[in-house]
Every structure is written in C-alpha cells, then in structure tokens.
Amino acid sequence: MRLEAIGWIATAVFVGSYFCARPATLRRMQMAGALIWIGYGLAIRALPVIVANVLVFGAAATSLVRERLATTSSQSPEP
C-alpha cells in the first residue's frame, strides 16, 4: 500500500463522519480518522499533522465522554 493511500483513507473516514446521524458515531469516526492521520503523520514525519490530529482526537474523545456523562446523569433516578 502506498503511503499516500493512508492519507486518502484518513480523509475519507473523517469526511464520512459528517454523514453520521448520531453524534456519538460522528465522534467515534472522527477519532478513528484522527488515529489514521496520526499514523500517516508519523510515517511522513510531519509534526503539524501529528499534533493537529492528537488535538482532534482529544476534542472528539472529550465530547464523547461529556455526552455519555450527560446521558447517564439524566437517566439516573432522582433522590
């Protein structure tokens, strides 16, 4: 597999995330795309690509956790 193909796959995964109906699925796909981009950045030794996608992964993961916590707390029985 050519190295450039990894970048195109990452692009397809990230763009595809915007077609997800559920916010949690969108975030998971963004995280997957960011991981692929990080791998690509490591392969081509491009620190800006790596850092940008570590930030994207972190933002998506944080949003996913916050969403889950909000859903869990709203489903908890009132004391």
DOFI-433524 format. One line per 3 residues: number of its first residue (from 1); for each residue z, x, y of N, C-alpha, C. Coordinates in steps of 0.2 Angstrom, whole numbers, padded with zeros to 4 digits. Layout:
REM DOFI-433524
NUM	Z X Y Z X Y Z X Y; ...
END
This chain:
REM DOFI-433524
1	0000 0004 -0006 0000 0000 0000 0000 0004 0006; -0005 0003 0011 -0005 0007 0017 0001 0005 0021; 0004 0010 0025 0009 0010 0029 0008 0004 0034
4	0002 0004 0037 0001 -0001 0042 0002 -0008 0039; 0001 -0009 0033 0002 -0016 0030 0009 -0018 0030; 0014 -0014 0030 0021 -0016 0031 0022 -0019 0038
7	0019 -0016 0043 0019 -0019 0050 0016 -0026 0050; 0011 -0027 0047 0007 -0033 0047 0011 -0038 0043; 0014 -0036 0038 0019 -0041 0034 0025 -0043 0038
10	0028 -0038 0041 0034 -0040 0045 0032 -0045 0051; 0026 -0044 0054 0023 -0048 0059 0022 -0055 0056; 0019 -0056 0051 0018 -0062 0048 0025 -0066 0046
13	0030 -0062 0043 0036 -0065 0042 0039 -0068 0048; 0039 -0063 0053 0043 -0065 0060 0039 -0071 0063; 0033 -0071 0063 0029 -0077 0066 0030 -0083 0062
16	0030 -0082 0056 0031 -0088 0051 0038 -0091 0052; 0043 -0088 0054 0049 -0090 0055 0049 -0096 0061; 0045 -0096 0065 0045 -0101 0071 0042 -0108 0068
19	0039 -0108 0062 0037 -0114 0059 0042 -0117 0055; 0048 -0114 0054 0053 -0117 0050 0057 -0123 0054; 0058 -0128 0050 0061 -0134 0053 0068 -0134 0054
22	0072 -0130 0050 0079 -0129 0050 0081 -0123 0054; 0085 -0123 0059 0087 -0117 0062 0090 -0111 0058; 0094 -0113 0053 0096 -0108 0048 0091 -0104 0045
25	0085 -0108 0043 0080 -0105 0039 0076 -0100 0044; 0075 -0103 0050 0072 -0098 0055 0076 -0092 0056; 0082 -0092 0056 0086 -0086 0057 0086 -0081 0051
28	0086 -0084 0045 0085 -0080 0039 0079 -0077 0039; 0073 -0080 0041 0067 -0077 0041 0066 -0072 0046; 0069 -0073 0052 0069 -0068 0057 0073 -0062 0055
31	0079 -0063 0051 0082 -0057 0048 0078 -0053 0043; 0075 -0057 0039 0070 -0054 0034 0065 -0050 0038; 0062 -0053 0043 0056 -0049 0046 0059 -0043 0050
34	0065 -0044 0053 0068 -0038 0056 0070 -0032 0051; 0072 -0034 0045 0073 -0029 0040 0067 -0025 0038; 0061 -0029 0037 0055 -0026 0036 0053 -0021 0042
37	0053 -0024 0048 0052 -0020 0054 0056 -0013 0054; 0062 -0014 0052 0067 -0008 0052 0064 -0003 0047; 0062 -0005 0041 0059 -0001 0036 0053 0002 0038
40	0049 -0001 0042 0042 0001 0045 0044 0007 0050; 0049 0005 0054 0051 0010 0060 0053 0016 0057; 0057 0016 0051 0060 0022 0048 0054 0026 0045
43	0049 0022 0042 0043 0026 0039 0039 0029 0044; 0038 0026 0050 0034 0030 0055 0039 0034 0060; 0045 0034 0059 0050 0037 0063 0049 0035 0071
46	0050 0029 0072 0049 0026 0078 0056 0022 0080; 0060 0026 0083 0067 0024 0085 0067 0017 0089; 0062 0016 0094 0062 0010 0098 0061 0004 0093
49	0057 0005 0088 0056 -0001 0083 0062 -0002 0079; 0065 0003 0077 0072 0003 0073 0077 -0001 0077; 0078 0002 0083 0084 -0001 0087 0082 -0008 0089
52	0076 -0010 0091 0075 -0017 0093 0076 -0021 0087; 0074 -0019 0081 0075 -0024 0076 0082 -0024 0073; 0086 -0019 0074 0093 -0019 0072 0096 -0025 0077
55	0094 -0025 0083 0097 -0030 0088 0094 -0037 0086; 0088 -0037 0084 0086 -0044 0082 0089 -0046 0076; 0090 -0042 0071 0094 -0044 0065 0101 -0046 0067
58	0104 -0042 0071 0111 -0044 0073 0112 -0050 0077; 0107 -0052 0081 0107 -0058 0085 0106 -0064 0080; 0101 -0063 0076 0100 -0069 0071 0106 -0070 0066
61	0109 -0064 0064 0115 -0065 0060 0121 -0068 0063; 0122 -0066 0069 0127 -0069 0073 0126 -0076 0075; 0120 -0078 0076 0118 -0085 0077 0119 -0089 0071
64	0117 -0087 0065 0118 -0090 0059 0125 -0091 0057; 0129 -0086 0058 0137 -0086 0057 0140 -0092 0061; 0138 -0091 0068 0141 -0096 0073 0139 -0103 0071
67	0133 -0104 0069 0131 -0111 0067 0134 -0113 0060; 0135 -0109 0056 0139 -0111 0050 0146 -0112 0051; 0150 -0109 0056 0156 -0110 0058 0157 -0116 0061
70	0152 -0118 0066 0152 -0124 0069 0152 -0130 0065; 0147 -0129 0060 0146 -0135 0055 0152 -0136 0050; 0155 -0130 0048 0161 -0131 0044 0167 -0134 0048
73	0168 -0132 0054 0174 -0134 0058 0173 -0142 0060; 0166 -0144 0060 0165 -0151 0062 0166 -0155 0056; 0165 -0152 0050 0166 -0156 0044 0173 -0156 0041
76	0178 -0152 0044 0185 -0152 0042 0188 -0158 0044; 0193 -0161 0040 0197 -0167 0042 0201 -0165 0047; 0202 -0170 0051 0207 -0169 0057 0214 -0169 0055
79	0218 -0165 0058 0225 -0165 0056 0229 -0171 0058
END
